[in-house]
């Protein structure tokens, strides 16, 4: 691999000299950026920054505004991939300044949307709206630049308002997207009516059945024109979602089955859309109280998801959770307990592996499946009458980890290595970050890159072990996930009993409470559902995590 990079550098140097002799500045800037990119892949990050800055200065001296912006984006990406917050802030400030000074519509439009996307990804929706509106105003202005697309500007705002639940605004911009799209299409073209699917989905979310199915009727005007099964099946999947949204579950199931039938005419069961349909059918069958059929579909979904994404993937972990829940309703509770335990173990291992390299946004996105899994396990144990056994301990371990994950303060590994490590340690950390990112990309196509994933994972483990030896805090970043029932019990004094509370929401009965009773003399924790008349209920609230009783209580 190093030899390939050396060859690339040699080619870039040759091209650089040629463009320099010809006075072709834009190409010279591009080549310098290419050289910097290679330096970064070789983990020569200081050299990469130096070459990027050289490219920026050259573009600035020759008034190449677009090239300056391109280089600044590369610098920002370099800082983002390595966790260099100083570089990120510097590049962002320079981009802000450059955009305001420049008169280039294309640059401004792309930048406004880039900033809006960044804000949206962080949950800063008001800020995202401001950036997207700046893009919309630019598109609606008198510039007549085709780069400032009204269709794209309206699309950004529509998706933002869907995310924030502002469905009337989302519908308004959805209609604008539809109008802009159809302006560029011939009514006889196959895809002319496809954008109605997006508007139908918004009406579904709003609860407006009449307008939702009016859009569906318009969408299906394209049905006879569709030749590709994947495109045709999407129409049935949209209609199925709408039927589900209005509790028309039999009609939804029929549409999901029709969608799968269409795909089956060309694609095997291992095709991604067909795998997704297994979960959709299982979920709809659950709503129809067809629990045995639902369990069968979820079992197939778990099997094929494991095959497609790998057994260490978040997709497979979610599939195990769905299967366990389905097994509970079909009264196969022991199997459900096994699959919940398996899912919790896999999620814990995945978190320990990936959290050190995750950005703040990625950690926040991980909280949803963590919370979902760990809050479902306690009511499952109660339903299965598993009040004090090995599964109860797994449920409690999951609860402790979810609380630890929520309470754990964010720490930057970049700062840890920078503070405690040497220059060589920083190079190891940068290389480790790049390896982890590459592994994540390869895992999207697990079957094609299995050997590469294994090889690079081994190298990454070696680097992590070396950093752990040299930087004491490096290993502590995931230490909170080692806390479990045994750890908690060992921390109690002989005369102490711990009451650890949790709450969950039942679809039929609303918010419910339970308590884990931790006693040093017990092999497993005792979980107890707290009824409204239970004496322990007076202590249970969403704000109270746990209490310690220092005199032996009577048995509840």
ZIPEFEN-V741253 format. One record per pair of residues at least 6 apart in sequence whose ideal C-beta (glycine too) atoms are under 6 Angstrom apart, sorted by the first residue. I is the first residue (numbers start at 1). J is the second residue. Records with the same first field share a line. If there is no record, write none. Layout:
I->J, J
This chain:
5->38, 42
8->38
9->38
12->31, 34, 35
15->31
16->31
19->27, 28
20->28
25->62
26->67
29->55, 58, 59, 67
32->51, 54, 55
33->55, 71, 74
35->51
36->48, 51, 52
39->47, 48
40->48, 78
43->427, 430, 431
45->430
52->71, 74, 75
55->71
56->68, 71
59->67, 68
60->68
65->102, 104
66->107
68->98
69->98, 107
72->91, 94, 95
75->91
76->88, 91
79->87, 88
80->88
82->430
83->414
99->108, 111
105->143, 145, 148
106->147
108->138
109->135, 138, 147, 148
112->131, 134, 135
113->135
115->131
116->128, 131, 132
119->127, 128
120->128
121->361
122->361
125->164
128->160
132->156, 157
135->153
136->153
138->148
139->148, 150, 153
150->180
151->180
154->173, 176, 177
155->177
157->173
158->170, 173, 174, 177
161->169, 170
162->170
167->202, 205, 206
170->202
171->202
174->198, 199, 202
178->195
181->195
185->192
190->225
193->218, 219, 221, 222
196->215, 218, 219
197->219, 238
199->215
200->212, 215, 216, 242
203->211, 212
204->212, 242, 245
209->246
212->242
216->239, 242
219->235
226->232
229->262, 263, 265, 266
232->262
233->259, 262, 263
236->255, 258, 259
237->259
239->255
240->252, 255, 256
243->251, 252
244->252
249->284, 287, 288
252->284
253->284
256->277, 280, 281
260->277
263->273, 274
275->304
278->297, 300, 301
279->301
281->297
282->294, 297, 298
285->293, 294
286->294
291->329, 330
292->330
294->326
295->326, 327, 330
298->322, 323, 326
299->323
301->319
302->319, 320, 323
305->315, 316, 319
306->316
309->315, 316
310->446
317->343, 346, 347
320->339, 342, 343
321->343, 373
323->339
324->336, 339, 340
327->335, 336
328->336, 380
333->384
337->391
340->377
341->394
344->394, 398
352->478, 481
355->478
356->413, 477
357->433, 436
360->410
370->402, 405
374->398, 399, 402
375->504
377->395, 398
378->395, 502, 514
379->504
381->392, 395, 527
382->529
386->392
387->527
388->524, 526
389->524
392->524, 525, 527
393->485, 524
396->485, 516, 525
397->484, 485
399->502
400->483
401->481
404->480, 483
408->480
411->477
416->471, 473, 474
417->425, 426, 429, 471
420->471
421->470, 471
425->470
428->463, 467
432->460, 463
435->456, 460
439->453, 456
442->449, 452, 453
467->474
468->474, 475
485->525
488->518
489->518, 520
492->520
495->550
496->548, 550
497->519, 549, 553
498->518, 546, 548
499->515, 547
500->516, 546
501->515, 540, 544
502->514
503->511, 513, 542
504->512
505->511
506->512
513->530, 540
514->527, 529, 530
515->528, 530, 536
516->525, 527
517->526
518->525
530->536, 537, 540
